[in-house]
Structure formats: structure tokens, C-alpha cells
Amino acid sequence: MEKKVIEGTEDTPEIVLDKENNIFKFSGKSLPEDVKEFYLPIVEWLDDYSNNPNEKTKVVFKMEYFNSASSKRIVDILSKFEELKARGFDISVDWYYQDDDEDMQDSGEAFASIVDLPFSMISY
């Protein structure tokens, strides 16, 4: 399965989806002009991944900021991983947030309460 790498910009996050090296990383800012269009290839990649996932998958979020439209897409992404967990795969989420960023900490906790996935909240 081909890896998907999207370079981060001022308005879009860096995304690395690499099955072979078991890297699933979302970082930076997410406020793309067309959120649905930006995240569609990621959701499609995850749909393909779900056909033959790794036994263990760790998803890393290290977001600086995201808008409410992006928040919906993050829930969609987490739901894809939640489906894999329901099928018996070992899925975990590392949610990084800066020590003084209560909003990002609160967001991680909110996502953790929405989906049935083990979240590790990690301050840095």
C-alpha cells in the first residue's frame, strides 16, 4: 500500500500515512479553504487501509490549531480507527498538546469521549 504524505502549509496540516513503517501522524494547523476536499483523500486512504490494517496502529495528533470544520473531519478519521478497534485490531491515539494550550488539551479530551479508542494525553 502506497504511503500518503501531505506537506504542511500555513493553513493545512502535515499528514503522514505510512502503513509499512506504521506511521500515522497529523500535525500543524488545519484551516483549509475546502475542508471536505482536503480530507477526502485521507478518508479514502484509510478506507483502503481498513481492508488490510496492521495488527497494531498508533495514531499521533500534534495539532497546533484546527477550525470547527476540521474538527468534524478529525472525528471522521478517528471513527475509521474506531471501526478497526471494533474488529479486534490494536489501535491507540497519542494526543500531544503544548503545556499552556488548554484548548488543545480540551479538544483531545473531547475527542477521547466521542470515540471508543485509548487516548494518551501528552503535554510537551
VOGU-3710 file (C-alpha; in Angstrom, 3 decimals, decimal comma):
1> mekkviegte> 0,000/0,000/0,000  1,436/3,322/-1,057  2,109/5,813/1,693  0,402/9,199/1,627  2,358/12,274/2,665  0,871/15,746/2,611  3,290/18,546/3,373  2,021/21,024/5,933  1,356/24,625/4,966  0,243/27,725/6,831
11> dtpeivldke> -3,372/26,517/6,565  -3,119/22,726/6,266  -1,592/20,058/8,488  1,283/17,749/7,697  -0,143/14,268/7,315  1,853/11,058/7,063  0,011/7,789/6,483  2,629/5,065/6,121  1,398/1,500/6,671  4,797/-0,100/6,034
21> nnifkfsgks> 6,579/1,953/8,732  3,467/2,142/10,945  3,392/5,956/10,975  0,013/7,694/11,175  0,662/11,341/12,018  -1,360/14,551/11,854  0,395/17,769/12,886  0,244/21,524/12,488  -2,694/23,771/11,659  -5,895/22,768/9,898
31> lpedvkefyl> -7,996/25,505/8,377  -8,121/24,595/4,682  -10,356/26,569/2,363  -12,322/23,441/1,408  -12,127/21,075/4,364  -14,103/18,284/2,702  -11,902/18,317/-0,404  -8,696/18,436/1,656  -9,615/15,480/3,887  -11,320/13,302/1,251
41> pivewlddys> -8,073/11,615/0,051  -7,148/10,879/3,687  -10,505/9,239/4,399  -10,230/7,267/1,134  -6,703/6,109/2,087  -7,995/4,990/5,485  -10,824/3,095/3,774  -8,183/1,199/1,750  -6,068/0,680/4,878  -9,022/-0,858/6,694
51> nnpnektkvv> -9,063/-3,694/4,123  -5,654/-4,880/5,385  -4,604/-2,948/8,513  -1,560/-3,517/10,695  -2,235/-5,585/13,817  -1,180/-2,557/15,895  -1,691/1,053/14,848  -0,645/4,131/16,794  -2,155/7,401/15,587  -0,357/10,610/16,545
61> fkmeyfnsas> -2,016/14,016/16,631  0,184/17,020/17,313  -2,091/19,819/16,181  -1,407/23,485/16,875  -4,837/24,657/15,787  -7,869/23,466/13,836  -11,168/25,104/12,958  -14,580/23,621/13,682  -14,958/22,251/10,133  -11,658/20,395/10,560
71> skrivdilsk> -12,849/19,110/13,927  -15,645/17,226/12,167  -13,110/15,623/9,803  -10,892/14,622/12,736  -13,885/12,820/14,233  -14,417/11,091/10,864  -10,773/9,972/10,857  -10,913/8,759/14,451  -14,122/6,883/13,630  -12,272/4,960/10,903
81> feelkargfd> -9,744/3,821/13,504  -12,553/3,077/15,962  -14,067/0,704/13,383  -10,732/-1,160/13,228  -10,622/-1,431/17,019  -14,153/-2,873/16,967  -12,866/-5,538/14,566  -10,192/-6,535/17,100  -7,166/-4,544/15,962  -4,907/-2,803/18,482
91> isvdwyyqdd> -5,423/0,933/17,923  -4,187/3,761/20,145  -4,042/7,544/19,890  -1,317/9,844/21,201  -2,708/13,376/21,530  0,076/15,934/22,004  -0,614/19,438/23,248  1,603/22,270/24,483  1,733/22,678/28,275  -0,080/26,002/28,161
101> dedmqdsgea> -2,621/25,103/25,441  -5,771/24,244/27,383  -7,918/24,425/24,236  -5,930/21,689/22,509  -5,925/19,594/25,684  -9,698/20,029/25,984  -10,122/19,099/22,316  -8,176/15,872/22,796  -10,266/15,003/25,836  -13,461/15,768/23,903
111> fasivdlpfs> -12,409/13,508/21,008  -11,479/10,786/23,506  -15,025/10,946/24,901  -16,598/10,723/21,418  -14,791/7,640/20,110  -14,016/4,338/21,787  -10,235/4,458/21,456  -7,475/4,535/24,072  -6,083/8,096/24,161  -2,775/9,103/25,723
121> misy> -2,770/12,811/26,525  0,833/14,025/26,263  1,892/17,549/27,155  5,152/18,995/25,881
//
